[in-house]
Amino acid sequence: MTSLVSVVIPCHNAERWVGATLESVFAQTYPSIEAIVVDDGSSDGSTAVVTRYQRPNLRLVAQRNQGASAARNAGAAAATGQYIQFLDADDLLHPEKIARQVRALQSDGDRNALASAEWGRFTTDPEAAKFRDTAVFRDFDPVEYLLAHTQDAKMMHPAAWLVPRHLATAAGPWDERLSLNDDGEYFARVILAASRIVFVSGARSYYRSGLPGSLSRRRDRRALASLFQSAESITAHLLQRENSARVRQALADYWKRIGYELYPDDTALWAQAERRSKSFGRSVLHPPMGRRQQQLARVIGWRLVKRLARWLPR
């Protein structure tokens, strides 16, 4: 019997994109898929786009606006599949993505393995996607993956994962208090619930980036507090699994990087991140800047350069 895959799609004001996202789901070569779209209080025509698809394997769940994490939890609660594929309403899947990952997991024999995939960023044309974070395009031990994430800023796009249902259950729900980096915090728990990560070459997901109003681009106080809180959670999860010299060095670098993201928008949280970094060791990471900004930072300091960054050439 073919295992069912539940594709959970949180949707908030994604009228322009959700149709293409659903088309990429319905184009999957894998034969047993249900798509669950959770409309999170959209005020545009998102629901009208979804309801145009008269398909027995498509369900629409409506709720008041509660945020993406709450929408994903609602979708996961409604899902009946043995595997869960999270997919944002503006992202896409390659037609072979799910079939390749299910086949890899089922032939692997380790029921606690988690599948990853190739992923790339695009703006309008998925054929022009840039597959840049290739350092994560390999098999991983869970802790080694999180070390790559915390120490070297390597990441896997959320839609790149295919999650066996029992691993999602073991990890627990998405943290509905979070907005920015809610996916990083959630998948840290899923990864640590897994025995290992199986990378599936040829399986691809496409991350639509550069959109105005995107949650990942927000820098308001609530979003930055979410980033800080998610980092605290990831830190605790990782230390609970392994409290070693290599983990502490990775966390020193991680908190240094978090601090650079927080400054200058929230200097109080930046100061806390600096203290967290120093509590784990010494980090020599420099703030991410272009060549010209780096040269200027040597003269006037990186903090002033960051404050002036919107007017300075990189």
C-alpha positions in Angstrom: 0.0 0.0 0.0 1.3 3.4 -1.0 2.0 5.8 2.0 0.0 9.0 2.0 1.9 12.3 2.0 0.1 15.3 3.5 1.2 18.7 2.0 0.5 21.4 4.6 0.2 24.9 3.1 -0.2 27.9 5.4 -1.7 30.8 3.4 -2.2 34.4 4.3 -2.8 36.9 1.5 -1.0 34.8 -1.1 -3.5 35.3 -3.9 -0.7 35.9 -6.5 1.2 32.8 -5.6 -0.9 30.0 -4.1 -2.3 28.8 -7.5 1.3 28.1 -8.8 2.1 26.4 -5.5 -0.9 24.1 -5.7 -0.1 23.3 -9.4 3.4 22.2 -8.2 1.7 19.9 -5.7 -0.8 18.4 -8.2 2.1 17.9 -10.7 3.9 15.5 -8.3 4.6 12.1 -9.8 4.0 10.5 -6.4 0.5 9.0 -6.6 -0.8 9.4 -3.0 -0.9 13.0 -1.9 -3.4 15.2 0.0 -3.1 19.0 0.0 -4.3 20.9 3.0 -4.4 24.7 2.6 -4.9 26.6 5.9 -6.2 30.1 5.1 -5.0 32.2 8.0 -7.5 35.1 7.8 -6.6 36.3 4.3 -8.2 39.5 3.2 -7.4 39.1 -0.5 -8.7 36.5 -3.0 -6.6 33.6 -1.7 -9.6 31.4 -0.8 -11.2 32.0 -4.2 -8.0 30.8 -5.9 -7.9 27.6 -3.8 -11.6 26.8 -4.2 -11.3 26.9 -8.0 -9.5 23.6 -7.8 -12.2 21.0 -7.5 -10.0 18.1 -6.4 -10.9 15.3 -4.0 -7.3 15.4 -2.5 -7.5 19.1 -1.6 -9.0 20.5 1.6 -9.3 24.1 2.7 -9.2 24.9 6.4 -10.2 28.5 7.4 -9.2 30.3 10.6 -8.8 33.8 11.9 -5.4 35.3 11.5 -3.1 33.7 14.1 0.2 33.5 12.2 2.0 31.0 10.1 3.0 28.6 12.9 -0.6 28.3 14.1 -1.7 27.7 10.5 0.9 24.9 10.1 -0.3 23.3 13.4 -3.9 23.4 12.1 -2.8 21.8 8.9 -0.8 19.1 10.6 -3.7 18.3 12.9 -6.0 17.9 9.9 -3.4 15.8 8.0 -3.8 12.0 7.7 -0.6 11.1 5.9 2.3 9.0 7.0 4.6 11.8 5.9 4.3 15.6 6.1 5.5 18.1 3.6 5.4 21.7 4.8 5.1 24.1 1.9 4.6 27.9 2.1 2.0 29.3 -0.2 4.5 31.1 -2.4 7.0 28.3 -2.8 7.2 25.4 -5.3 8.1 21.7 -5.5 9.8 19.9 -8.4 7.5 17.2 -9.8 9.8 14.4 -8.6 10.5 15.9 -5.2 8.1 13.9 -3.0 8.5 10.6 -5.0 12.2 10.6 -4.7 12.2 11.3 -1.0 9.6 8.7 -0.1 11.5 6.2 -2.2 14.7 7.0 -0.4 13.2 6.8 3.0 11.4 3.5 2.4 14.4 1.9 0.8 16.7 3.1 3.5 15.1 0.9 6.2 15.7 3.4 9.1 12.2 4.5 10.1 13.7 7.4 12.1 15.5 8.9 9.2 14.6 12.4 7.9 14.8 13.3 4.2 16.3 16.5 2.9 16.6 17.8 -0.7 18.3 20.3 -2.9 16.8 23.8 -2.6 17.2 27.1 -4.4 16.1 30.7 -4.3 14.1 32.5 -7.0 12.0 35.6 -7.4 9.7 35.0 -10.4 11.1 32.2 -12.5 12.0 28.9 -10.8 14.1 27.9 -13.7 16.5 30.7 -12.6 16.7 29.4 -9.0 20.2 29.7 -7.4 21.2 26.6 -5.5 23.9 28.2 -3.3 23.8 26.6 0.1 25.2 23.3 -1.3 27.3 22.5 1.8 24.1 21.0 3.3 23.4 18.9 0.2 24.6 15.7 1.9 23.8 13.2 4.6 24.1 14.4 8.1 24.2 13.3 11.7 21.6 15.5 13.5 24.1 17.3 15.7 26.5 17.8 12.8 23.8 19.5 10.8 22.9 21.8 13.7 26.6 22.6 14.1 26.7 23.6 10.4 23.6 25.7 11.0 24.8 27.5 14.1 28.5 27.8 13.4 28.5 28.4 9.6 25.0 29.8 9.0 24.1 26.8 6.7 20.4 26.2 6.4 17.9 24.0 4.7 14.8 25.6 3.2 11.7 24.3 5.2 10.0 22.8 2.1 13.2 20.8 1.4 12.3 18.4 4.2 10.0 15.4 4.1 9.0 14.5 7.7 7.8 11.1 8.7 4.7 11.6 10.8 6.0 10.0 14.0 9.0 12.4 13.9 6.7 15.4 13.7 4.8 14.0 16.7 7.9 13.4 18.7 9.2 17.0 17.9 5.9 18.6 19.0 4.0 21.5 17.4 5.3 24.7 15.9 5.8 27.3 18.5 3.0 29.8 17.9 4.7 32.5 19.9 7.3 32.8 17.1 7.3 34.6 13.8 10.8 35.2 12.5 12.9 32.0 12.5 9.9 29.8 13.6 11.0 27.3 11.0 14.5 27.1 12.3 13.3 26.4 15.8 10.8 23.8 14.7 13.1 21.9 12.4 15.8 21.9 15.0 13.5 19.8 17.1 12.5 17.5 14.2 16.2 17.0 13.3 17.1 16.0 16.9 14.1 13.6 17.0 15.6 11.9 13.9 18.4 9.3 13.8 20.0 10.9 10.8 19.3 13.1 7.7 19.2 11.4 4.3 20.0 13.8 1.5 18.0 13.0 -1.7 19.8 14.2 -4.8 17.4 15.3 -7.6 14.6 16.1 -5.2 14.2 19.9 -5.3 12.2 22.7 -3.6 12.1 26.3 -4.7 12.1 29.2 -2.2 10.5 32.4 -3.5 12.6 35.2 -1.9 12.8 39.0 -2.1 9.0 39.5 -1.8 7.9 42.8 -0.1 6.3 42.2 3.3 8.0 38.8 3.7 8.2 37.6 7.3 11.9 36.8 6.8 12.6 40.5 6.0 10.8 42.0 9.0 12.8 43.9 11.6 10.2 45.2 13.9 10.4 44.6 17.7 8.2 41.6 17.7 10.1 39.9 14.8 13.5 40.5 16.4 12.2 39.2 19.8 11.1 36.1 17.9 14.6 35.7 16.4 16.1 35.9 19.8 13.7 33.6 21.4 14.1 31.0 18.6 17.9 31.2 19.1 17.5 30.5 22.8 15.3 27.5 22.1 17.7 26.1 19.5 20.6 26.6 21.9 18.8 24.7 24.7 17.8 21.8 22.4 21.4 21.4 21.1 23.0 21.6 24.5 20.6 19.0 25.8 21.8 16.6 23.1 25.5 17.5 23.4 27.4 19.9 25.7 30.9 19.7 24.2 33.7 22.1 23.2 32.6 21.9 19.5 29.0 22.7 20.4 29.9 25.6 22.6 32.2 27.1 19.9 29.4 26.8 17.4 27.0 28.5 19.8 29.5 31.3 20.4 29.5 31.9 16.7 25.8 31.5 16.4 25.0 34.2 19.0 27.6 36.5 17.5 25.8 36.2 14.2 22.4 36.7 15.9 23.8 39.9 17.4 24.8 41.2 14.1 21.3 40.6 12.8 19.8 42.4 15.8 22.0 45.5 15.6 21.1 48.4 15.3 17.3 47.7 15.3 17.3 46.4 18.9 20.4 47.3 20.8 19.1 45.8 24.0 18.7 42.4 22.4 22.0 42.9 20.6 23.7 43.4 24.0 22.1 40.2 25.4 23.2 38.2 22.3 26.8 39.5 22.8 26.7 38.2 26.4 25.3 34.9 25.2 28.1 34.6 22.7 30.8 35.3 25.2 29.3 32.8 27.7 30.1 30.0 25.2 33.6 31.1 24.3 35.4 33.4 21.9 34.0 34.1 18.4 36.1 35.8 15.7 33.2 36.3 13.3 33.0 39.6 11.6 29.7 41.3 10.6 28.6 40.5 7.1 29.5 43.5 4.9 30.6 44.3 1.4 34.2 45.2 0.7 33.8 48.9 0.9 31.9 48.8 4.1 34.5 46.5 5.6 37.2 49.0 4.8 35.2 51.8 6.4 34.5 49.7 9.5 38.2 49.5 10.1 38.2 53.3 10.5 34.9 54.1 12.2 33.8 50.8 13.6 31.3 48.2 12.4 28.4 49.6 14.6 28.5 53.0 13.0 28.8 51.4 9.5 25.7 49.3 10.3 23.8 52.4 11.3 24.8 54.1 8.1 24.4 51.0 6.0 21.3 52.1 4.1 23.2 55.0 2.6 26.6 53.4 2.1 27.7 51.3 -1.0 28.6 47.8 -0.3 
